[in-house]
Amino acid sequence: MADVTLSEDLYVRFADGKGSNSGRNTVKPLMDNSAGMELSASSVNLKTSKGLNNCKRIMKMMSQGKGSSIFEVVKLGQTGGEVDKETLSATDSDGFSLLHHAARCDQTEMVNLLLDNGVDIDLLGNNGLTALHIAVRHKSTEALKVLLQRGADPAIPDDETETPLIFAARRGYKEIAALLLKDSRTEVNYASSAKMTAFHVACTSGDRSLCEMLLKHGADLTAKTVNLMTAFHFAAFSGNVDICELLISTALKQCLSLKSFLDEKDVEDNTALHISCRKGCKGVAELLLRHGVDHEAVTGVNFSTPLHLTAMYGHEDITRLLISSGAAIESRDGHLQTPLHRAAAFNQEKIAQILLDNGADKETKDMMDLTPLLVSVINGAKETATMLLDQGADIMAVDSIHNSCLHLAVKHKQVEMVKKLLDRYKGQLMELRNDELKTVMHLAASHADKQILNILIDEDNSLLDKRDINERIPLHLAAEYGSLECVDSLLGCKTLLIFGNDKDKQGMTPLHIAASNKHLETCKLLVTKGSDVTSLCNHQRTPLHLAVKAGSLEIARCLLSPMLPSTLEIKDADQNTPLHIACMHNRLEILKFFLDKGANVQARNSMNMTCLDLAIEWDSDEVAKTLVKHDRWKEVVCFTSADHVTPMEKLIEKLPEVAEIVLDQCISYSHLPTTHPDFTVTFNFKPLDPPDALTSSTRRYFFGPGCMATYRRESLLNHIVTQMLLRWKWLALGKFLNYFSFTFFFVFLVLFSVFIVEQRGKVNISKNGNVDTTSAIVGDESTAIPTVIFVFLILNILKELCQIFWLRLEYCKDYTNFVDLSMYASTLIYILPYVTKDDLYGDVQVQWTAGALGLLLCYLIWILSLRRLTGSASLYVTMYVEVLQTFVKVIAIFAIVLVGYALVFYVLLKDEDNFSSVWLSFVKIFVMMVGEMDYSDVLSGNVVNNAKVPGTDILYVPLPEFSYIIFMLFVLSVSIVLMNLLVGLAVGDIDSIQKTASLRTLIEQALLVDSLQKRYPKWALKLSYKDSMELKPNQNTFIKKFAFSVPVLKMAIF
């Protein structure tokens, strides 16, 4: 294969070697040889320096005028030894070599020269063409002979999988085909990718002698293409009777079933007769019918018979021939249409006349109950329709939905047909109605063009107020289809002016219908002509409601024109205003327009929902954003619904992104520069802390940060407005009071700890509790600590009772309240004997058990109170509580296993002190669970030494082998598996807390302030309430900074 590619400019393509068609008879010398060589060399792609040098030599010879053609140059170069095989095999930009061009120009001498110098005879050019292909295409007979003699392969196909023989057969090159067939390598029945053979295409070319030659060389008469077409199909398509006769005679000679051969069908079930009838080849059709082909065969697409096809294409002679051969005139296709229907559809008047003369039924109907007359009307076949009417066709015939011929003419916009029918049958057709009770006026009104409507109005305008099955007049239909011209024509009739606001079955006027279909210009025209914009349909909707639902802003503007009555606040049957409809259907531009027009954003529908409620309920965040970004956002957000659920609460729960936009809207800045001393930032607290909660009789109230904490909205809790509100509430309700309470409780804790430790040193508690503590109690008259502790307890118990009365069930939702009550009760039980100076219980164990429990709870409460502080202390306490909760949950599940082990060890080791009772056994199991096994003392030492209970023969371990097994199972399942599970869960909890430390801090902060609010009565909350706060960042005093402690308030954010 050649490695050299020459530009097309290097080839002067001569048809005969003497000159080109473009007038370049010779290669003229260049003015500057070297310049010419450089120019041509830059346009070639040579892979070797040798090839480049040869190319330059050829160009130099051509530039000096040596040789009248490229072939002569090559001859001279070859004689002088200046051209090698590589250069001779070079291809031009079209992919053709010198050999291809020599074959095209029929230059046998050049072909031999190139082949003698080693050029590949089967070299593939563009599209996979060899020199042999080129010789066949250009009828280069001599070159073809040389190529075949020199061994060119005639069986090589091109890129389209066609051999030279197929091309020669297609073009009818008989001589070339003969040369190819003489070569033994030529396959006469070779089929291309489409399964086309040379015989198939030869039947198309129309050369009988060529076909006979192919048959003589063994061409397959029955071969089929991928579309199942035989040679006879191709012959019928070309209309060559001679070839058809040849095929029939050959089939008879080959003893084929002639009827089967002639009735072969292609992939669409077309027979040769179908093809000849479609093409109008009378001779072929006559030949086929003479040999008895099936004249009732149907195609597979629409079941057309040959007679259907001749009727469609207007072949009169073949139609008569088919009829005379017995073809059924009333045969039906897939649509149950007869040949007469086809002739009527394609306006084949003469064919229709022939069919009628031969007895065709002019009133036959197809699957849509269309007669030939109705079909001709639909297709505008005026001449055929006239002929059918003259032949007495039924003018009152109707289709399956009772459309008359005039209905169909109007429906299919056949103007000339309408005029003709009205001229002849006006009185009979105008009053007819179809199944929908529509007159022709209804159908004409639905067209964009008013021409037919005007014709009908001029004929009879009494039909303008007739109603169809939906109680619509023609004006309704014109409005529905937006036919501006028809609406104008209808409203121009004086008789129709009084019907301009007529309603259909749904109670809709033409304006309703035009608005619902977004026909702006039609709406403008109707409004101009006096249509009522306040009219209500059966669903009590105005045209504005329907325009909003359809999403047409321009129609909404038109209907809300200042010159018209306002329908902006009219409610439909569901109490929806147009604003509600805009929110329901996500019509953002219309929504903005309504807000600008002052629509009532607090109006409620039958489900007690505002426009914002609808957006929240349907998760329409874009609608909600549009509402809260508008200048009227306060009207949208700052009010409480009848169910006392504020819009902000719903936004926090379902659309937190929109809630954040509301918070951004709550910040306003003064117009002064940010560095000015009087620069002011105003925070609006109403959306987060509405004043309605303080005046409402209901006990339910909304506090924004508390709701954010419930739904874990970190970004909202971290917002500057939320932080300012929390710090204000904390400052007003809890900050200093909390510090005082924390300090006071710490003092109480110290006093109680000192007192109980001191008293424990004075008391010795025996097993039976017979200790005289009265003397110790009486001996403490000098101290006032019991009294102080008692007063503290009484005050806190009263506080808890007030909270229970105020919070009721809410009080029970916080577990720390039960811890507080338990601590107060147990501490009071302990301290009462010291206050009353009397032994109230008679058993010292009761008093000291309560005291110990109270002391433990005091420290537990104190450590839990650290969560109210900020920093790492709060985080660590939170971690501890989370891990403790996880431990309790896991132990509650695995307690069954622990109880089982406790009972088993009690049974096995009852005589040992640690397992002498079920209770002691259970305690020992918990100790063993953390790793303190006492293996030697409990098991190993007693087994090895056969230890016995002193004074008896009872072994401490009576079943040593089984005890070892149980002990090992305990170590594996509890000490290893269960403890590692607990450790893993604890690590997971701690990791989770660390990852969400910021969120947890914010949540604790919000819940603390929320709980403080709930503990205060409303009158106290009113005193501390602020609906907004002004802050001058450039004038903050030290006291303000200490009081608010807002690190996020930096000048950078302003």
Secondary structure, 3 states (H helix, E strand, C coil): CCCEECCHHHCCCCCCCCCCCCCCCCCCCCCCHHHHHHHHHCCCEECCHHHHHHHHHHHHHHHCCCCCCHHHHHHHHHHCCCCCHHHHCCECCCCCEHHHHHHHCCCHHHHHHHHHCCCCCCCCCHHHCCHHHHHHHCCCHHHHHHHHHCCCCCCCCCCCCCCHHHHHHHHCCHHHHHHHHHCCCCCCCCCCCCCCCHHHHHHHHCCHHHHHHHHHCCCCCCCCCCCCCCHHHHHHHHCCHHHHHHHHHHHHHCCCCHHHHHCCCCCCCCCHHHHHHHHCCHHHHHHHHHCCCCCCCCCCCCCCCHHHHHHHHCCHHHHHHHHHCCCCCCCCCCCCCCHHHHHHHCCCHHHHHHHHHCCCCCCCCCCCCCCHHHHHHHCCCHHHHHHHHHCCCCCCCCCCCCCCHHHHHHHCCCHHHHHHHHHHHHHHHCCCCCCCCCCHHHHHHCCCCCHHHHHHHHHCHHHCCCCCCCCCCHHHHHHHCCCHHHHHHHHCCHHHHHHCCCCCCCCCCHHHHHHHCCCHHHHHHHHHCCCCCCCCCCCCCCHHHHHHHHCCHHHHHHHCCCCCCCCCCCCCCCCCCHHHHHHHCCCHHHHHHHHHCCCCCCCCCCCCCCHHHHHHHCCCHHHHHHHHHCCCHHHHHCCCCCCCCCHHHHHHHHCHHHHHHHHHHCEEECCCCCCCCCCCEEEECCCCCCCHHHHCCCCCCCCHHHHHHHCCCHHHHCCHHHHHHHHHHHHHHHHHHHHHHHHHHHHHHHHHHHHHHHHHCCCCCCCCCCCCCHHHHHCCCCCCHHHHHHHHHHHHHHHHHHHHHHHHHHHHHCHHHHHHHHHHHHHHHHHHHHHHCCCCCCCHHHHHHHHHHHHHHHHHHHHHHHHHCCCHHHHHHHHHHHHHHHHHHHHHHHHHHHHHHHHHHHHHCCCCHHHCCHHHHHHHHHHHHCCCCCHHHHHHHHHHCCCECCCCCCECCCCHHHHHHHHHHHHHHHHHHHHHHHHHHHHHHHHHHHHCHHHHHHHHHHHHHHHHHHHCCHHHHHHHCCCEEEECHHHCCHHHHHHHCCCCCCHHHC
